Amino acid sequence: MIDRNQIDLNKTAVKTFLLQLQDTICQALAQQDGGAEFEQDQWQREQGGGGRSRVLRNGTVFEQAGVNFSHVYGDEMPASATAHRPELAGRRFEAMGVSLVIHPNNPYVPTSHANVRFFIAEKDGEAPVWWFGGGFDLTPFYPFDDDCQHWHDTAKAICAPFGDDVYSQHKAWCDKYFFLPHRDETRGIGGLFFDDLNLWGFEKCFAYTQAVGHGFIDAYIPIVAQRYGLPYGEREREFQLYRRGRYVEFNLVYDRGTLFGLQSGGRTESILMSMPPLARWEYCYQPLPDSAEARLSCDYLHPREW
């Protein structure tokens, strides 16, 4: 028997958590940036639902940081979702989540991305199909091993209560997902990625999603605090902008969240908030041998254990 009341309670609990998570992350980032303020836009979409987008621009630490909440719904799953899950065609859906991308000023501070999300697809007379997804990943341009180790140690600690294999599985999934085949490189040093999570039951899956969402700040803010004051020059800035181009390439060509948002009629400005405010491309760029720029590709843009 389908418990409609429990389904509604579960959806309300997830939405409450996501709204609170957006608040918590924005407060932590604003504090790190010396009290900078996020601009907020409330938006609605014609097909159903809407969201709350927040963007910090031209801060002392962050050139741009966007933290978005969305809750959208419709009578039919978009093509990007049914291509991944064809059995869901013809079901009405709800999708809610928090997604964030941070582009710092200082090239020694990594770019970072995180999101947590919940999908539910329903059809009258049948049990709903639901799942959680999310994760976080780090994209340094001038990596420090201590930062990379801290990032992955935090991820391991988040995963540990949920099973001995969770970190290794979701770390490997992250390495595979955030990969640019046309460049033969990962987007950064990885982290965690999971999708279609429902085998543990709702309560445990929800608890893990909460742990990942809250754990992002523990993973990222100490790195920012350690690196944002390091001196840099035009060379480092130009390399940062060049490497940001890779971020754009991934988001526009491969990212399923971007495709889902655009195909489901989401707010374009919020979806493309993930793009850096400035980026550059250079034909046939090659870093100087044995340089810090060459070290990035040689030592960090292929999966490795931490």
Salt bridges, closest charged atoms under 4 A:
ASP8 OD1 - ARG4 NH2 3.22
ASP8 OD1 - LYS11 NZ 3.99
ASP23 OD1 - ARG52 NH2 3.27
ASP23 OD1 - ARG54 NH1 2.82
GLU39 OE1 - ARG57 NH2 2.88
ASP41 OD2 - ARG267 NH2 3.48
GLU63 OE1 - ARG237 NH1 3.08
GLU63 OE1 - ARG244 NH2 2.73
GLU87 OE2 - ARG85 NE 2.60
GLU94 OE2 - LYS11 NZ 2.55
GLU94 OE1 - HIS71 NE2 2.79
GLU122 OE1 - ARG4 NH1 2.57
GLU122 OE2 - LYS11 NZ 3.35
ASP124 OD1 - ARG92 NH2 3.11
GLU126 OE1 - ARG91 NH2 2.90
ASP137 OD1 - HIS113 ND1 2.71
ASP137 OD2 - ARG187 NH2 2.87
ASP147 OD2 - ARG227 NE 2.87
ASP153 OD1 - LYS156 NZ 3.86
ASP175 OD2 - LYS171 NZ 2.79
GLU185 OE2 - ARG243 NH2 2.84
GLU185 OE2 - ARG246 NE 2.76
ASP195 OD1 - ARG117 NH2 3.62
ASP195 OD2 - ARG256 NH2 2.25
ASP196 OD2 - HIS84 NE2 2.88
ASP196 OD1 - ARG85 NH1 3.21
GLU238 OE1 - ARG280 NE 3.22
GLU249 OE1 - HIS182 NE2 2.79
GLU249 OE2 - ARG183 NH2 2.72
GLU282 OE1 - ARG280 NH2 2.46
GLU293 OE1 - ARG235 NH2 2.54
ASP299 OD2 - ARG295 NE 3.94
GLU305 OE2 - LYS171 NZ 3.57
